[in-house]
Amino acid sequence: MSLDRRRFTGLLAGALGGALDDTMLPSDNSAATREPHPSADPCHLPPTVAALKPMLDGVMPIGDEERQVRMEKARRLMTDHGIAALLIEPGSSMSYFTGMEWGLSERPFVAVLPAKGELAFVCPGFEEARARERIKLTNDVRVWQEDESPYQVIAGILRDRGITAGAVGVEERCRFFIMDGVRQVTPALSLVSADPVTAGCRMIKSATELALMQRANDITMAALRVSFTLFREGMTQYDLQEIQSQALTRLGGNDPWVLVGLGTASAFPHGSVKPQQLHAGDIVLVDTGCAVQGYQADITKTTVFGKPTARQTEIWNLERRSQDAAFAAARVGATAGSVDDAARKVITDAGFGPGYKVPGLPHRTGHGIGMDGHEWTNFVKGNPTLLAPGMCFSDEPMIAIYGEFGIRLEDCLYITEQGPRFFSPQSPAIDRPFA
């Protein structure tokens, strides 16, 4: 999966942050007790975090039978769009269709999924044994040695499946040098975007996928509920990030990430690396998530440390109305762009904006989500994509007021025939972030 801006900023902040604030450490905080131990926690945790247990009972991973169904759908879409095969590098799409996890390097490792014929993999020769341990859905694994061209091997797979002319789809995250190498050895082929196939499959989630996303959201909410009880005067954004990250990990979430904005920094949509300390009356914005079996959660809760002002309450309530408007608009058959229109109208009618101007809503209302934290398609102005059951999105309009504060409420939803459904409960009030 690509590293989106939120996760990058969270990792950067974590790297800069360091340990938890001393006000949250046990009283015996001598140098001796801080010495690392192979079996010890990475930091001294508040008891409520240390007591958390994994919430993974009953989790059902995606099986090979479902992946076979996905490949058959991809083949139908390839036929519909005149695409003879897909080229897929390691990442979420390779995992989605084949279950294969593999790291990226300068040595091409490629899946070839034809519209007609067997799935095949192209692998560095010295990695063949390791690859065959992991590949389940085909026995066609072809290797190239260090002094050979992997692109000729890819071309051979295509020829063996009768593909010598026409269009071959390239998955969107395939690196240029891979595509260019294939293009040079297959001049009769046209390399085109595979988005109509890959997005056409991945945008519609199955019941198993929705269940995994629900569990990731449940874990994220449980971690937030604990973290929000641990606000302390003078704590930094890094302290709160570390608490939330450790809570997510202890609850069983993979790839945890956290962004925190305190006070005026809450107006920055993807956080600020400037040092922040929490003081009474400050807005606290926490944007966070994790994965379960590769499926993502993404939740933002915004509250206040102490008693909210009338101004903070007014803007928070306006933001909640905007989130509600987006939810109400997210119906089967509506365009994705109309959802952004509905949310943005609430904010602009209150005198903010217009458009993406700040103070106001500086970004789209929501993004697609699934195996990637951000994937097709988006609640953004002008998007004509029609909403259909199984599509999943974040619902996260924001009101950013630089120099003052920002409010973002984000809960992800999925589309059903009966209307949208949230994965996580909305916040009822600025001083009650949890229902």
N, C-alpha and C positions, 0 to 999 in steps of 0.2 A: 504494500500500500504506500502511496506517496505520502510525504510528510507535510500535512497542511499547515497553514500559518499558525493556527491556534496551538497545535501540538509542538511546533518548533518553538514558539514563544514560551510555552510551558516548560519545555526541556531546558531552554536557555535560562529561564528564571530559576529553575531547580538547581542548575549548575552554579548559579551565582549565589544561591541562597544560604546553604549551610544548614546547621542543626536547628532544632526547635528552640524557641525562645526560653530563657531560663525560668520564666514564671510558670512554664508548663512541665518542668522537669521535677523528678523526685527531690526531696530535701537533701538526700545524700548524693550530691552532684560533684563529688571530688574527681580529680583527674584519674584516680584508680578505677572508679566505676565507669568512666568513659572509655576505657581501653576496649578496642574491638575484640570480639571473640567469634570464631567461626560459626557457632550456633546461636549467637546473640542477634537481637534486632539491630537494624542499621542505626537506630537512634532510640533514645529513651522515650517511650510513648506514654501518653495519658492512659490511665487504666481503662477508660471506656473504649479506647481504640485497641489497646492490647487484648481486650476481651472478645473482640469480634471474631466470628467464625465464618468459614466459607458458606456461601449461599448457592451451592451448586447441585444440591440433591435433585435428582430427576431430570437433569439437563440431557436432552437428546441431540447428539451431533448430527450433522448432515451425513447421510449415507450414500454409498455408491449408486444405489438405485435411483435416488433423487438426482444425482449428477448425470446419470444416463438420460433421464428425462430432460434435463437442461440441455444436454448436447443435441438431443433430437429436436428440441425447440429451436436451437441455434441453426440446425440444418434446414429447418423449414424457413426460417427468416433469411438464411443465405440464399435459398432458392428464390424466395420472393424478391430479393434485392439484387439478383444476378451476381452473387459472390460465390466463387468456387471453393474457397477455403479460408480459414482464419490462421494468422500467425500471432502467437501469444507468447510473450516473455513472462518470467516469474513475477508474481504479484497477485492481486486479489482476483483478477479474471482467470488466471491459470488455476488458482485454488478453487474458484467457483465452479468451473467446468470439470476439472480433473481431480481435485483434491490434492494436487501436487504442490508442495512448498519447497522453494529453492531460492537461494540467494542470487542477487545480481553480481556479475563481475564482467571483466572484459572478454571473457570466454562465452560465446553464445550458448544458451540453453533455451530451446524453443519448442513449444508445442505446435503441431500442425493439425488443425481440426478441419477435415474436408466436408463439403456438403454431401459427398457420396464417398464412402470408403472409411477405413479404420483410422482412428486417432493415432498419431505418431509423435515421438519425441526425438529431438536432436541434442546430443550430449557430448561434452568433451570425453575423449576416449578413456582417460585415466579416472573419470568419475562414473563410468558405466556401472560398476558393481554397486556403488552407493545409490545411484539413481534407480536401479532395478529393485532395490530394497523398498523403495517408496512408491514406485509407479504401479497402479493397480488396474487401470482400465484398458490397457493395451500391452501387448508384448513387442510392439514395433518400436524399438529403441535403436536409433542409428547413431554411430559415433564418428567423430572426426579427430584425427591426431593433430599434434601441435604444429606440424608442418603442412597441414591440409586446410582446405577451405570448408568451413561449416555451411557456407551458403550453397555450395555445390551439393551438399548432402540434403539441404532443404529442397533444392530444385529437383533432386532425385525422388524425394517423397512425392512431390507434386506430379512429376511425370508418371510415376507408378500408379497414380490415381487418375490419370488421363487429363491432368491439368497442364496444358501447354500454352494456352491462350486464355484471354478473358481477365476477369477481375479477381484479385486476392485481397481479402480484408486484413488490415493491420490494426491490431488492438491499440487503443489510444496511448498507452504508456510504453509501447515498444520504442526503444531508442533509435535515433536516426541511423547510427552506423549499421544496425541490424537490417533495417529497411533498405538502406543504400546497398549493402552487400548483396541482398536478395535481388534487388533491381538490376544490378550489374550482370548477374548470371542468368536472369530470366527476362530478357528484353521484350519478349512477346507478351508478357503479362502486364497488367495494369494494377498497381498497388493503390488501394483505396481505403478510406476510413471504415473500420469495422463497427463503428458506433451503432448503426441501425440494428446490428445483431447483438452485440454485447450489452448495450444499454437496453435494447428491446427485451432481452432476457432478464437482466439484473434489476430493472426498475420495478418489476412485479415480484413481490415476495410471496413465498409459500407459507403455509401454516407453521412449518418447522422453523423457517427463518424468523417469522414474527415472534415465535416463542423464545428464540435465542435473544432477539433484540429486547423483548420484554424482560428477560432475566438480567441483561446488562443494565437496563434502566432501573430495575428493582435494586440492584447492587449499588448503583450510583446514588439513588435516593437514600438508601440506608446509610451510606457513607456521609452524605451531606447532613442528614439528621444528627449524626454524632458530631461532625465537625462544627456545626453551627452552635453547639452547646459549649464550645471551647474558645470562644472569642475572649481576648484579654486586652486590656489597655496596654498599648505599646507594642503589641505583637506586630511582626512584619508580614508582608504578603508571602514571603518565603516560609514563614512558620506555618501559616494556614495552608499553603500548598503542600507542605510536607505532611501535615496531619491528614489532609484529604487523600493524598496519594497512598499513604500507609493504610488508611481505612479501606480504600478500594482494593488494595492488594490483599489485605487480610480477609476481606469478604469474598475473594475468589476472582476478582476482575483482572483481566490481562491488559497489558499496555495502558496502564492508568495515565491520565494526563489532567492537569489542573491549571487554570489561569485565574488569578485573583487581582481584583482592582479595589483599592481602598481609597475612600475620600474622592479627591478630584481625579485620581487615576481611573476611577470606575467609568469615566467618560470615554476612555480609549477602548474601542471594540475588541481588540486583541491584546489588551494589557499594556503595561509600561514596565520597562526594566529599571526605572528610577526607584530608589529606596522609598518605601512607604511604611508608616506606622499607624496603627489603629488607635483612634481617639473617640471619645464619646461624641455621638452625633454624626459620625462618618457613615456614608453609604458603603456597604460591603457587597461586591459582585463576585460570585464564584461560578465559573464556567468550567465544566468538568465532564469526564466520561471514562469509559473502559470498554473492553471487549469480552464477550463470552463466545468461545468457539469461532472467533473471527468476526463476530457481529457486534456493531458499535452502539453505544449510548452517547448522548450529548444533551446535557441539561445545564441551564443557567438559573440560579436563584439570586435575587437581589433583595437585601434587607437593610436595616440600619442598626448600628451599634448604639443602643440607648433609645431615647425617645425621638421619633421623627418630627421634623418641622412640618408646618403646613405646606411649604413649597415641595418638600420631598414627597409628602403624601399625595399631593396633587399630581405630580409628574408620574409617580408610581401607578396611581389609579388610571391615568391616561394610557400608560404603557399596557396595563392589563386590558383595557378596552380595545386597544389595537390588536393585541394577541387574540382576544375573543373574536374580533371581526375577521381575522385571517382564518380561524378555526371554522367559523360559520360559513365562510365562502368556499371551503375545501370540500366540495361535493363532486360526486361522480359526474363527469361530463363537463365540468367547469374547466376553464383554462388555468394553467399554473400561474400565468400572469395576472389573472383576475384576483387571485389570493393576495398578491403583493398590492394590487390596487386598493383592495378593501382595507388592509392594515394601514397603508400609507395615508389613505384619506382621513382616517381618525386623527392622525398626528398632524397633518397639514391643516385640517379644519380647526385645530386648536391653535393655529398660528405658527407652527414650526415648519421648517423646510423653506420652500417647496422642494420636491425632488430629493436629491441626496445632500442638500445643504444642511450644515450644522449651524445652530442647534436644530436637531431633527433626527430623522432616520437615515444614517449615512450608508447603509448597505441593503442588500436584498432582504426580503422577509424570511426566507428559509431556503435550505438546501436539501437535496436528496441525501439519504443515508442508508447504509446497509453494511456491507463488508468494508467499505471505505467510509470514513467520517463525513466526507463530502463526495457525493457521486450524483450521477444524473437522476432526475432533472431538478430544476430550481423554481422556487416561488420568486420570480423576478419579472419586472415590467416587460411586457411584450412577449413573454413565452407562450406560444400557442398550444403547447402540449396539453392534451385533454387528460384530466385525472381519471384514474381507473382503480378498481379494487386491487389492493396489494401494494400500491405505491406508498412510500414512506418519506416523510419530510420533517425537518425541524420547523417549528413555528416560533420565530424569534425576532420580531421587530425590536427596535431599540430607540431610545431617546438619548442622544449624546449632547451634553451641554459642557463644552470644554471650559475649564477653569472653575466649574461648579461640581457636577457629578453626572453620572450616566445611570440609566435604568434599562436593564435587559431581562426579560422573562422568556425563557426558552424551555419548551417541552416538545418532544417529538411525537408525531402522530402517524397513523396509517389510515388509508382510505378503505372504507367498506361500502357495500351497496346501500346501507342504511345511513351513511354519513361518516365523518372522520371520528377516530378514537385516539385519545392520548395514551402514550405508553406510561407517562408519569403524571401525577396529579398537579394541577396548577396551584400556584401560591394564592391564598385568599386575601392577603393584606400585606402591606409593607412590614408590619411588625409581627406577622404570622406567616413566615415563608413556607410552612408546611400545614396541610389541611389537618 
